[in-house]
Amino acid sequence: MSQQNDSNLMKKVDSRKIILVNNLLRWSKNNSPDYPWRNTSDPYHIMVSEMLLRRTRASSVIDVYKKFIRKFPTVSLLSKSSVEEIENIIRSLGMKSRSDKMKSVAKMIVEKYSGNFPSKESELLAIIGKESQYTVNAIRCFGLNQQVPIFDVNVKRIFERILSIDFGKSAHKKKSSWKLVSTVVPEKNIKQYNWALLDLGKAVCTPVDPKCKICPLKTICDYGLKS
């Protein structure tokens, strides 16, 4: 992208972000689901939920998450557990590799940080994995209340439609993608904003047959205005 195009894009973002944030937050009050992991600010509980939610429907995770937290309420207890114990709880979700990953991450946090989650992005990436920017940002936002964005296929689709842009392939691996969406994250109501984006992408701004007529962002969306 040229500097000129980049400059024009940021002007478009700046002109729309206030309406985007306000309308999104207003919409979320009556439309965002009340998942159990949204009622905690414990970074450990957030980490657990994000690892369970990976490539898995939220509705399938609810009961497993509750059982998991009852069995392993702290990162210390999880670090002392066996992989078999973890598998017994999460077996219904598939992806057996999750069990080893969850234990190894918990063990590292206990051994290196005395059971306290570090607040720095670089440290969390070193623990969770360099390819785990989404999980790291979820922990920082929902568990540590930091002003950082969430970026997945749903958020990608929303911003592409609003701004008439194409993030390209493997957008979640590009710093430019995260940098763009970070410019819109508000100083307040950060959690609600990020949850609302995820919820809008799943319920309204869907991949096929998006519900543009009822979308709270239709007045600032290039795609919606053409529909």
N, C-alpha and C positions, 0 to 999 in steps of 0.2 A: 504493500500500500504506500502511495506517495505521501509526502508530508502534507501536500495540499488536501488530498482526500482525507487524510487522518485528521487534519484541522477541521474540515467540514463535518466530519463524523462527530467529533467532540462537541462542536457547536450544536449539532442536532441533539446529542445526548443531554447537554446542559439545558437546552430549551424544553426538554420533556421530562426530566427526572423528578421535578417537584410533583407534577401531576401523576407520574408513574407511582411514586412512593405513596402519596396520599390516597389515591384511588385504590391501590392494592391493599393498603392497611385497612381501609374502610370495608372493602369487600371481604377480607379475611375474617372479620369479626363474626360473620354469620355463615361462613363457608369453609373455614379451615377445620379439619378433623382434630379431635382431642386425643392424640395418641399418648400412651403412658410416658414415653420418653420425652414428651414435650412438657412434662410437669416436674422436671428436675433440672438442676444446674450443676449436677455432679459430673465432672469431666469423665470419670470412669464409666458411669452409666451411659453417657453419650457415646463413648467409644464402643461399648458393648452393643448399643442399638445400631450404630452405623455398620459395625462388622456383621451383624445379623441381617441388616437390610440390604446388604450388597447382593445385587441381582435377585432380589426376593421381594415379593409383594408385602406391603406394610400389614395388610390384614392377616397374613400368615405368620407374621413375626410377633404380634401382640402377646399371645399366650406364652410363646417361647421366651420372650423377653422377661415377662413377669416371673416365670419359673427360674430363669437364669439368675435374676437379681436376688430372688429369695435364697437360692442355693449358694451364690457367690456375691454377697452384698458389697464386698470391698475388693480392691485390686490385689490386696495382700492374700486374701483367701483364694482368689483365682490363680495366683502365682503358685500356690501350694497344692493345687488340685492336680489330678492326673488327666491326661488327654482323654482317657476313657470316660471319666466323669463328665467332662465337657460334651463329648459326643453324645452321651445319653440324654442330655438336655436339648441339644440342637439337631439331633438326627433327622427330624421331620423336615428340616429346611434344606437338606442336601449339602453339597460342597463340604466334604469332610475336612478339607484343608484348613477350614476356618478354625477348627479345634486347636491345631498346632500353633497357628498364628496368634490366636487369642492368648494362649498360655505363654508363648515366648514374649509377646508384648508386655503382658502383666509382669512377668519375671524381670524384664529389663527395667520397667518403671520402679519396681520395688528395690532392685539391686543398685541401680544408678541414681535414682531420685528419691529413695526412701518412701516410695508409695505416693509421692506427690507429682502430679502432672506438670511438666515444664510448660511455660507460657510462650516460649520462643518457637517460631515456625521451623527453624532449622533443626532444633532438638526433637520436635515432634516428628518431622519427616525422617529423621535418623532412626526413630523408634518404630513408627508405623510402616515406613517404606517410602522411598523417593517417588514412587508412582502413586502415592496415596494423598494427593493434594486435597481431594474432596473430603476425605475422612479427617485430615488434619484441620481443615478450615471449619468443619462441623464441630470439632472439639473446641476450637478457639472461639467460635461464635456462640454455640449453644451451651458450652460448658465453662468458658472463661470470659464470656461477654465481650469479645473483641470485635472491632468494626471491620469484619472481613466478609467477602462474598461467598456464596455457594454457587457452584457451576456444574450442572449436569446436562443431560440431553434435553430436559424440559426447559431449563433456564436458557440454554443455547437457542432453542426454537423460539422462545418468546422474544429474545433480543434480536434475533435475525429477522423476525417478522415486523417488529416495531421499527427497526432502523434500516430495513432493506439491505442487510449485509449478509455475508457468508463467512462463517468462522473457519470453514474448511474441514478437512479430515483431522481426526485426533485433536479436536479443539481443546479438550480438557488438559492436554499436555503442553499447550502453548501459553507462555507467560502473557502474551498480548491479549489473549482471551480473558484471563483472570484480571488483567489490568483494566480492561474496558468495563467489565461488570462491577469492578470495585469502585468505580467513580460514582456509582448510583447508590451505593449502600448508605443509608441515613446514619446520623450520629445517635439517634434514639430509636427505640423499637426495632433494634437490629434483628433480634431473633424472629419477631413476628413478620418482618419484611422478608427474610429469607424463607421462612416456612410458607408464606403466602405465594412467593414465586413458584416454589415446588408444587404447591396445591393447585395453582392456576394452570400450570402446564399439564397436570394430570386430569383436571376436571373440565377445563374450558379451552385452553390453547393446545388442543390435542393434535397429534400428527396428521390424522385424517378427520375431515369434517369438523374443523374447529368451530366453536359456538361464538362467533364474532359478535352477533347481535346482543348477547348478554355479557360480553367481556367488559370489565371495568376500565380496560386500557384502550378501548376501540377508538377514542377520539385522538389518540397520539400514536396509533399504530398504522404504519404504511400499508400493511397487508389487510388490516381490518377495514380501513377506509376504502379500499378497492373492492371489498366483498359486498 
